[in-house]
Amino acid sequence: MPFFARPHYTSDATQFIEQMRQQKPTLEAEQRAGRALLWDKQIDRQAQTEMAAGEVAQQPYVYQTHG
């Protein structure tokens, strides 16, 4: 046995997550579905290029009038 051996330690956060996973086994699948709904999107590169080309440059001081 090593000199500095300690009993197995798990943090409160880790214990909480493990307990949630045991209580709700579908949690990870639901998280992935939510991520796919909001974040995992296919990007239309052509539309993105057209949007960038149509942008108007902002003047240095936004509230300056042109008169």
Sine and cosine of phi, psi and omega as CSV:
sin_phi,cos_phi,sin_psi,cos_psi,sin_omega,cos_omega
0.00,0.00,0.75,-0.66,0.01,-1.00
-0.89,0.46,0.40,-0.92,-0.06,-1.00
-0.91,0.42,-0.65,0.76,-0.06,-1.00
-0.99,-0.16,0.42,0.91,-0.03,-1.00
-0.91,0.40,0.68,-0.74,0.05,-1.00
-0.82,-0.58,0.35,-0.94,0.11,-0.99
-0.91,0.42,0.38,-0.93,-0.02,-1.00
-0.86,0.50,0.79,-0.61,-0.04,-1.00
-0.89,-0.47,0.73,-0.69,0.16,-0.99
-0.79,-0.61,0.68,-0.74,-0.04,-1.00
-0.94,0.33,0.25,-0.97,0.03,-1.00
-0.89,0.45,-0.62,0.78,0.00,-1.00
-0.90,0.44,-0.69,0.73,0.02,-1.00
-0.90,0.43,-0.66,0.75,0.04,-1.00
-0.89,0.46,-0.65,0.76,0.02,-1.00
-0.88,0.47,-0.72,0.70,-0.02,-1.00
-0.91,0.42,-0.68,0.74,0.02,-1.00
-0.90,0.44,-0.62,0.79,0.02,-1.00
-0.91,0.41,-0.66,0.75,0.04,-1.00
-0.89,0.46,-0.66,0.75,-0.01,-1.00
-0.91,0.42,-0.58,0.82,0.03,-1.00
-0.95,0.32,-0.63,0.77,-0.03,-1.00
-0.96,0.29,-0.54,0.84,-0.06,-1.00
-0.71,-0.70,1.00,0.06,-0.07,-1.00
-0.90,0.43,-0.32,0.95,-0.03,-1.00
-1.00,0.00,0.11,0.99,-0.09,-1.00
-0.86,0.52,-0.73,0.69,-0.05,-1.00
-0.91,0.43,-0.64,0.77,0.03,-1.00
-0.90,0.43,-0.62,0.78,0.04,-1.00
-0.92,0.40,-0.63,0.78,0.05,-1.00
-0.90,0.44,-0.68,0.74,0.02,-1.00
-0.90,0.43,-0.63,0.78,0.03,-1.00
-0.91,0.42,-0.65,0.76,0.04,-1.00
-0.91,0.42,-0.64,0.77,0.04,-1.00
-0.91,0.42,-0.67,0.74,0.01,-1.00
-0.90,0.45,-0.56,0.83,-0.01,-1.00
-0.92,0.39,-0.62,0.78,-0.12,-0.99
-0.98,-0.22,-0.54,0.84,-0.20,-0.98
-0.89,-0.45,-0.63,0.77,-0.11,-0.99
-0.99,0.12,0.99,0.12,-0.04,-1.00
-0.89,-0.45,0.51,-0.86,0.12,-0.99
-0.99,0.15,0.73,-0.68,-0.04,-1.00
-0.99,-0.11,0.77,-0.63,0.08,-1.00
-1.00,0.06,0.98,-0.18,-0.09,-1.00
-0.90,0.44,-0.58,0.81,-0.01,-1.00
-0.92,0.39,-0.71,0.71,0.02,-1.00
-0.90,0.44,-0.60,0.80,0.02,-1.00
-0.91,0.42,-0.66,0.75,0.03,-1.00
-0.91,0.42,-0.66,0.75,0.01,-1.00
-0.91,0.41,-0.63,0.77,0.03,-1.00
-0.90,0.44,-0.67,0.74,0.01,-1.00
-0.91,0.41,-0.60,0.80,0.00,-1.00
-0.94,0.35,-0.46,0.89,-0.05,-1.00
-1.00,0.01,0.03,1.00,-0.01,-1.00
-0.95,0.31,0.59,-0.81,0.05,-1.00
-0.98,-0.19,0.73,-0.69,-0.02,-1.00
-0.91,0.41,0.67,-0.74,0.00,-1.00
-1.00,0.10,0.66,-0.75,0.02,-1.00
-0.95,0.30,0.39,-0.92,-0.09,-1.00
-0.85,0.53,-0.68,0.73,0.03,-1.00
-0.91,-0.42,0.94,-0.34,-0.17,-0.98
-0.87,0.50,-0.60,0.80,-0.11,-0.99
-1.00,0.00,0.11,0.99,0.04,-1.00
-0.95,0.31,0.74,-0.68,0.05,-1.00
-1.00,0.03,0.34,-0.94,-0.03,-1.00
-0.98,-0.19,0.35,0.94,-0.12,-0.99
-0.96,-0.27,0.00,0.00,0.00,0.00
